[in-house]
Amino acid sequence: MRNTDSTDSQSAAERVDRIIADLGGWHGEILGRIRDLIKEADPDVSEECKWSKPSNPTGVPVWSHAGIICTGESYKSKVKLTFAKGAALPDPGRLFNSSLEGKQRRAIDINEGEGIDAGAFKALIRAAVALNTSGKTPTR
């Protein structure tokens, strides 16, 4: 796995580690599990944190391979995984359950006590990587 260095002294992986640790509880557990599944599905994934702001100084974890695959954000009642080109991806496991009306993005909202089908999720990650590396513009 490659890491994109941040502007401070921490590597991207260390920043994502910090985000997961700071979240703690079920939010941190889910985001940590998702991160592991992404790395299993694509060992060459790049990890970084983007969009830091005063209310969220650590930023948002972003996983990329020839373009953004997905982001991982935590909200009070859910962890949201947003796929940049989700509308163009096959989803036979029917994981997408949010942002379904969008022309480009799709998201997976995971609530406390819910899990995710690891096989279907890794297939979704691999499909996103395949789309990114194909050079094709997504159409829907």
trRosetta pair geometry for C-beta under 8 A, 3 or more apart (Angstrom, degrees):
i j d omega theta_ij theta_ji phi_ij phi_ji
1 13 7.6 105 112 -84 124 123
1 39 5.8 -41 -71 -129 137 103
1 43 6.2 -109 -58 -178 73 54
1 44 6.9 176 -104 -132 45 15
1 45 5.7 -17 -129 63 95 74
1 46 7.5 154 -175 -94 75 30
1 47 6.5 22 169 -7 120 111
2 44 6.9 18 -3 -170 99 61
2 45 7.6 -153 39 100 75 33
2 46 4.7 -28 81 -100 101 80
2 47 7.7 170 89 16 53 70
3 11 4.8 36 138 170 147 112
3 12 4.2 -175 -170 47 90 103
3 13 4.7 -71 -105 -22 137 97
3 46 7.1 150 -105 -153 18 68
3 47 5.7 -30 -115 59 70 91
3 48 7.4 133 -168 -76 59 68
4 12 4.7 65 60 -46 63 146
4 46 5.6 56 -31 177 101 113
4 47 7.0 -159 19 80 84 41
4 48 3.9 -18 58 -81 122 119
5 11 5.8 -64 -110 -126 70 62
5 12 6.4 -116 -91 -27 20 87
6 10 5.8 7 42 77 126 79
6 11 7.1 139 8 -165 88 16
6 12 5.9 137 -39 -79 87 63
6 15 5.6 85 -33 -41 146 147
6 48 7.2 148 -75 -155 79 84
6 49 6.2 -2 -91 48 124 104
10 14 4.1 -129 -169 92 100 125
10 15 5.1 125 117 -57 127 82
10 18 7.2 -14 -169 -14 162 137
11 14 4.7 98 52 6 75 102
11 15 7.1 -137 96 -5 41 86
12 15 5.6 -55 -150 35 34 112
12 16 6.4 30 154 -15 68 104
12 46 7.7 26 89 173 164 75
12 47 4.9 160 129 104 121 79
12 48 4.4 -68 -130 -105 137 53
12 49 6.2 180 -142 -4 78 79
13 16 5.8 -54 -147 38 32 108
13 17 6.2 41 150 -24 64 104
13 47 5.8 78 -81 82 67 135
14 17 5.3 -47 -146 33 34 119
14 18 6.4 36 152 -22 64 103
15 18 5.6 -52 -150 34 32 113
15 19 6.5 36 150 -21 64 101
15 48 7.9 23 65 -164 133 42
15 49 4.5 -97 127 -12 138 139
15 58 6.0 165 -171 -165 94 92
15 59 7.1 13 162 49 133 110
16 19 5.5 -47 -147 32 37 114
16 20 6.4 35 154 -16 66 104
16 35 6.7 139 158 -117 131 144
16 47 5.7 -53 -23 165 151 126
16 49 6.5 -170 -64 -60 72 101
16 61 4.8 77 -119 -110 102 116
17 20 6.0 -61 -153 38 28 108
17 21 6.2 23 153 -15 66 111
18 21 5.7 -56 -142 41 30 110
18 22 5.9 30 159 -19 66 109
18 58 6.1 -149 102 -131 113 138
19 22 5.9 -57 -144 38 25 109
19 23 6.4 29 155 -23 61 105
19 31 7.3 -91 118 135 102 153
19 49 7.0 163 -40 -105 137 127
19 58 5.1 170 -83 133 92 143
19 59 7.8 -79 -79 71 133 63
19 61 5.9 -158 69 -45 158 106
20 23 5.8 -53 -152 30 29 112
20 28 4.9 105 -179 -151 65 87
20 31 5.3 -154 -109 96 89 114
20 32 4.8 97 -159 -70 138 90
20 35 7.1 -66 -74 -5 141 148
21 24 6.9 21 174 -62 38 73
21 28 6.6 81 -95 -141 14 138
22 28 7.7 168 67 -89 38 120
22 58 7.1 169 30 -16 153 160
23 27 4.2 -115 172 104 119 110
23 28 3.8 162 87 -67 100 84
23 31 6.3 71 49 24 163 139
23 74 5.4 172 -121 -60 130 172
24 27 7.2 43 73 58 42 94
24 28 4.7 21 -72 -6 6 142
25 28 5.9 107 53 18 48 97
25 29 7.1 -89 126 -4 35 99
26 29 5.3 -53 -143 38 37 116
26 30 6.2 36 159 -19 69 104
26 112 4.9 78 101 -125 162 86
26 113 7.5 -25 -145 -37 153 48
27 30 6.2 -59 -151 36 26 106
27 31 6.3 16 157 -11 64 111
27 74 4.6 65 -169 -141 127 130
27 79 5.8 149 -142 -69 71 105
28 31 5.9 -58 -141 42 30 105
28 32 5.9 32 159 -20 66 111
29 32 5.8 -60 -147 39 25 111
29 33 6.3 24 156 -19 63 108
30 33 5.7 -56 -148 37 30 110
30 34 6.2 32 154 -20 66 106
30 79 4.6 -172 103 10 135 155
30 110 5.4 176 -164 107 145 138
31 34 5.6 -50 -145 36 33 114
31 35 6.3 39 153 -23 63 104
31 61 7.1 125 -171 28 119 148
31 72 5.3 122 -136 160 98 136
31 74 6.5 -58 -52 -65 135 109
31 79 5.7 -155 -62 -141 84 142
32 35 5.6 -51 -149 33 31 115
32 36 6.6 33 152 -19 63 103
33 36 5.7 -53 -152 34 33 113
33 37 6.5 32 152 -18 66 105
33 116 7.6 154 118 36 122 112
34 37 5.7 -56 -149 37 32 111
34 38 6.4 35 152 -22 66 104
34 72 5.9 152 98 -109 144 136
34 79 7.3 -160 -17 137 145 140
34 81 6.3 -158 -152 -83 149 133
34 116 7.3 53 -90 31 86 154
34 121 7.6 -111 -130 177 75 148
35 38 5.8 -53 -149 33 31 112
35 39 6.5 27 154 -15 64 106
35 47 7.8 47 -146 -118 105 136
35 61 7.3 -59 -89 168 111 156
35 63 7.9 175 -124 -67 67 130
35 72 7.3 -69 -63 -14 84 166
36 39 5.9 -58 -150 38 31 109
36 40 6.3 31 152 -20 66 107
37 40 5.6 -53 -146 36 33 113
37 41 6.2 30 156 -17 66 108
37 116 7.6 -87 -19 91 170 126
37 118 5.7 -143 -115 -143 124 83
37 121 5.4 15 154 108 147 127
37 122 5.7 -122 -179 -70 94 86
37 125 7.2 172 133 -23 89 147
38 41 5.8 -59 -148 39 29 109
38 42 6.5 -37 172 42 65 95
38 45 5.8 21 149 -39 99 178
38 63 5.1 -69 179 -138 151 169
38 69 7.2 140 -146 99 117 146
38 70 7.6 -133 -104 51 131 113
38 125 5.6 179 -125 -121 64 148
39 42 7.2 -87 -136 69 22 58
39 43 6.5 50 -180 -107 67 49
39 45 6.2 -117 -100 39 53 127
40 43 7.8 9 -134 -65 17 74
40 122 6.2 -58 97 -111 103 127
41 45 7.9 55 78 -43 82 130
41 121 7.6 -119 -52 119 143 74
41 122 3.8 -172 -86 -149 111 82
41 123 7.8 -124 -130 -37 125 21
41 125 3.8 84 113 83 156 136
41 126 5.4 -125 -177 -48 105 83
41 129 7.8 176 135 -10 102 133
42 45 4.3 94 102 -49 108 99
42 65 5.6 -96 169 -43 148 155
42 69 7.5 -173 32 -75 156 161
42 125 5.8 -134 -11 148 110 115
42 126 6.8 169 -60 -90 96 61
42 129 5.3 159 -97 -65 140 151
44 65 6.1 90 101 -123 92 120
45 63 5.1 -8 -179 -168 126 102
45 64 7.0 133 -165 65 73 35
45 65 5.3 -73 -111 -54 59 109
45 69 6.9 -51 -132 4 112 147
45 129 7.9 -93 -87 -89 86 123
46 63 7.1 148 77 -159 51 50
46 64 4.6 -28 64 68 104 90
46 65 6.5 155 10 -77 84 56
47 61 6.9 -23 -164 -161 93 93
47 62 7.4 148 -156 79 46 53
47 63 5.8 -16 -100 -103 69 71
47 64 7.9 180 -75 24 25 75
48 61 7.8 148 85 -151 34 49
48 62 5.2 -24 69 62 80 100
48 64 7.1 -6 18 10 106 116
49 52 6.7 47 137 -52 107 104
49 58 6.1 -79 -167 157 152 68
49 59 3.6 117 160 81 99 126
49 60 6.4 147 -156 61 69 32
49 61 6.0 -37 -97 -89 74 45
49 62 6.9 150 -108 12 21 88
50 59 5.4 157 68 -176 16 127
50 60 5.7 -37 65 58 71 89
50 62 5.0 20 7 -14 112 140
50 71 7.8 -82 50 -114 110 119
51 56 7.5 11 119 92 85 126
51 59 5.4 126 66 -146 56 87
51 60 5.1 6 57 14 113 110
52 56 6.2 -138 -141 106 54 76
52 57 5.4 36 -169 -165 112 33
52 58 6.3 -162 -111 87 110 11
52 59 3.7 -63 -62 -64 82 89
53 56 5.4 40 51 48 80 82
53 57 7.4 -104 75 -81 28 43
54 57 6.7 8 -138 -70 25 86
56 59 6.5 111 131 -85 99 20
56 60 7.2 27 145 -51 141 76
60 71 5.3 16 148 -169 122 119
60 72 7.1 168 -179 66 81 50
60 73 5.5 -26 -134 -84 112 91
61 71 6.6 144 87 -160 58 62
61 72 4.5 -12 71 50 112 103
62 68 6.0 -59 -172 -128 110 103
62 70 7.8 -167 -148 102 55 35
62 71 5.1 -24 -101 -102 72 82
62 72 8.0 -161 -75 16 32 72
63 68 7.6 98 79 -158 46 62
63 69 4.8 -43 103 55 92 115
63 70 5.7 6 51 57 102 71
63 71 7.7 -177 18 -86 70 33
63 72 7.7 50 -10 -16 103 103
64 67 6.2 -147 -154 108 96 19
64 68 5.1 -52 -99 -99 94 42
64 69 5.9 -178 -105 -2 30 82
64 132 7.9 168 -168 -151 69 163
65 69 6.0 34 20 -48 88 116
65 128 7.9 107 50 113 105 90
65 129 4.7 -3 82 -122 136 96
65 132 5.8 128 92 82 73 148
65 133 7.0 -34 132 -50 97 103
66 129 7.2 96 36 -156 106 65
66 132 4.0 141 88 140 98 105
66 133 4.6 120 34 -80 163 66
67 84 6.9 -134 151 81 99 148
67 85 7.6 37 128 -18 133 127
67 132 4.0 -158 45 -138 109 113
68 71 7.1 -10 -172 -46 124 86
68 84 4.1 95 92 -28 111 149
68 132 8.0 -176 55 -101 31 134
69 83 6.9 -45 161 -133 54 79
69 84 7.1 165 146 17 5 104
69 125 6.2 35 -178 -144 138 75
69 128 4.5 101 -143 124 84 138
69 129 6.4 -10 -98 -64 120 71
69 132 7.0 -74 -79 -30 73 145
70 81 5.2 19 169 179 136 89
70 82 6.0 160 -156 79 80 41
70 83 4.7 -38 -92 -91 98 61
70 84 6.9 -149 -89 -11 42 76
70 86 8.0 66 -96 -65 98 106
70 125 7.6 -82 3 -106 122 81
70 128 6.9 -40 -33 -151 92 175
71 81 7.1 171 79 -151 47 47
71 82 4.9 -5 49 54 97 96
71 84 7.8 88 -15 -54 92 87
72 79 6.7 -4 -168 179 88 104
72 80 7.5 158 -153 83 41 50
72 81 5.6 -10 -100 -101 71 76
73 79 7.2 165 86 -160 43 57
73 80 4.8 -14 64 61 95 97
73 82 7.2 17 8 -4 111 108
74 78 7.9 -171 -151 101 48 44
74 79 5.4 -25 -104 -108 68 76
74 80 7.8 -175 -83 20 20 74
75 78 5.2 10 59 57 105 75
75 79 7.5 -179 26 -87 71 27
75 80 6.3 41 -4 -12 112 110
77 111 6.3 -15 158 -127 81 93
77 112 7.4 -88 -162 -7 57 99
78 109 4.6 -12 -175 -169 149 95
78 110 6.1 138 -162 67 84 42
78 111 5.1 -48 -98 -87 86 62
79 109 7.5 149 74 -157 43 49
79 110 4.8 -18 58 61 93 101
80 98 6.8 -77 -135 79 102 157
80 107 5.5 -7 -170 -175 96 129
80 108 7.3 155 -155 78 49 48
80 109 5.4 -17 -101 -101 77 71
80 110 7.8 -172 -77 21 31 71
81 107 6.3 154 79 -158 49 71
81 108 4.5 -5 56 54 105 98
81 110 7.3 39 -5 -8 103 107
82 86 7.4 -105 -176 -23 54 136
82 99 6.9 52 -125 10 95 159
82 105 5.7 -2 -175 -170 100 124
82 106 7.7 166 -152 87 58 32
82 107 4.5 -28 -99 -98 68 99
83 86 3.3 108 81 -68 113 101
83 89 6.5 -50 143 8 151 145
83 96 7.6 -77 24 -95 126 110
83 105 6.4 155 78 -154 56 68
83 106 5.2 -9 54 63 108 79
83 107 6.9 -176 13 -87 73 42
83 108 7.8 56 -19 -9 103 92
83 124 7.3 -95 -86 164 150 113
83 128 6.0 -123 -152 -97 114 135
84 104 7.2 -31 166 149 54 106
84 105 6.2 -48 -140 -101 25 88
84 128 7.9 103 45 -155 84 120
85 88 4.9 -37 165 39 95 114
85 89 6.5 108 111 -36 81 98
85 104 6.4 -59 -116 -176 47 81
85 105 7.6 -38 -62 -93 14 48
85 128 6.5 144 60 -136 101 85
85 131 5.7 -152 104 118 146 145
85 132 7.4 172 19 -67 144 79
85 138 4.7 171 -159 -42 112 154
86 89 5.4 -59 -149 24 42 117
86 91 7.8 35 -174 -60 88 128
86 96 6.1 132 174 -102 127 134
86 99 7.4 82 68 96 145 118
86 102 7.7 59 67 80 108 123
86 104 7.5 85 42 141 71 48
86 105 5.4 46 29 -171 110 39
86 106 2.7 -133 127 33 136 94
86 107 7.0 -144 -6 -44 171 38
86 128 7.8 -21 -86 -95 58 112
87 102 6.2 -131 -57 101 124 84
87 103 6.0 -73 -9 161 176 28
87 104 5.4 -119 17 -142 125 12
87 105 6.8 22 -22 38 96 13
87 106 5.6 148 -58 -39 55 102
87 138 6.9 114 77 152 86 134
87 140 4.5 -39 141 -65 112 162
88 104 7.8 -11 -16 -144 98 55
88 131 6.1 125 109 -139 119 151
88 138 3.2 -109 -48 -152 159 117
88 139 6.7 91 -112 45 113 33
88 140 5.6 -117 -79 -59 70 101
89 106 7.1 -122 42 35 109 135
89 124 6.3 71 156 -151 141 79
89 127 4.9 111 -150 119 101 126
89 128 5.9 -22 -94 -73 138 74
89 131 6.6 -98 -86 -24 84 148
90 127 5.8 -133 42 -136 85 157
91 94 6.0 96 138 -90 100 29
91 95 5.9 -124 -159 35 107 79
91 96 5.1 -47 -137 4 164 108
91 106 7.4 -105 -57 131 148 162
91 124 6.6 33 -110 -103 75 111
92 120 7.2 -134 80 -133 76 104
92 123 7.7 -39 44 113 102 147
93 117 5.3 -147 -168 74 135 142
93 119 7.6 165 -87 93 143 79
93 120 2.7 71 -77 -149 168 141
93 121 7.5 -93 84 -44 159 48
93 123 7.0 130 -15 57 126 125
93 124 7.2 -91 40 -44 122 110
94 97 7.9 65 156 -67 76 85
95 108 5.1 -24 152 -102 95 127
95 116 6.9 48 -136 -154 116 100
95 117 6.8 -126 -85 43 105 103
95 120 5.6 165 -49 129 118 119
95 121 6.3 124 -110 -86 159 71
95 124 6.0 -72 41 -50 146 154
96 99 7.7 -85 -169 65 104 81
96 100 6.4 127 139 -92 110 87
96 106 4.2 -26 -133 166 137 124
96 107 6.7 99 -145 63 81 29
96 108 6.0 -91 -105 -73 42 75
97 100 7.5 -37 -167 -51 18 114
97 107 7.6 -69 62 98 55 69
97 108 6.1 65 25 -132 87 54
97 109 5.7 -97 84 35 105 88
98 106 7.6 126 77 -179 57 59
98 107 4.0 -47 84 82 104 105
98 108 6.7 166 26 -96 102 9
98 109 4.5 85 -33 -22 139 107
99 102 4.7 -3 170 -6 92 126
99 105 5.3 -40 149 110 144 97
99 106 5.5 176 90 -136 102 33
99 107 4.3 81 17 8 120 103
100 106 6.6 43 -98 -129 50 91
102 105 4.7 -27 122 59 158 74
102 106 6.6 -161 59 -72 116 52
103 140 6.3 174 -168 66 65 127
104 138 7.0 112 -134 85 78 135
104 140 7.7 -171 -88 12 41 136
108 116 7.1 59 160 -117 143 126
108 121 7.9 -19 -43 -113 177 101
110 114 5.1 -153 -162 87 75 118
110 115 7.8 -5 -149 -162 119 8
110 116 6.2 -56 -99 -56 132 108
111 114 4.9 77 59 0 70 125
116 120 7.8 -127 165 69 81 99
116 121 5.2 51 145 -53 120 138
117 120 3.9 37 100 25 120 114
117 121 6.2 159 84 -19 62 87
118 121 5.8 -59 -144 38 27 111
118 122 6.3 24 160 -16 65 107
119 122 6.0 -56 -145 37 28 106
119 123 6.4 29 154 -19 63 107
120 123 5.6 -53 -149 36 32 114
120 124 6.5 37 151 -22 64 104
121 124 5.5 -53 -152 33 34 114
121 125 6.6 36 149 -19 65 101
122 125 5.5 -47 -149 34 37 114
122 126 6.4 38 152 -18 66 104
123 126 5.7 -53 -147 38 32 111
123 127 6.3 35 152 -21 65 105
124 127 5.6 -52 -146 35 31 112
124 128 6.5 33 153 -20 63 104
125 128 5.7 -55 -152 34 31 112
125 129 6.5 30 151 -17 65 105
126 129 5.7 -52 -148 37 34 112
126 130 6.3 37 152 -21 66 105
127 130 5.6 -51 -145 36 32 114
127 131 6.4 33 154 -19 64 104
128 131 5.8 -53 -149 36 31 110
128 132 6.3 30 153 -18 64 107
129 132 5.6 -56 -146 38 32 111
129 133 6.1 16 161 -8 68 112
130 133 6.2 -63 -140 45 25 100
130 134 6.1 38 156 -39 62 107
131 134 5.7 -50 -146 19 28 118
131 136 6.8 -84 -157 62 68 100
131 138 6.4 30 -175 -79 130 101
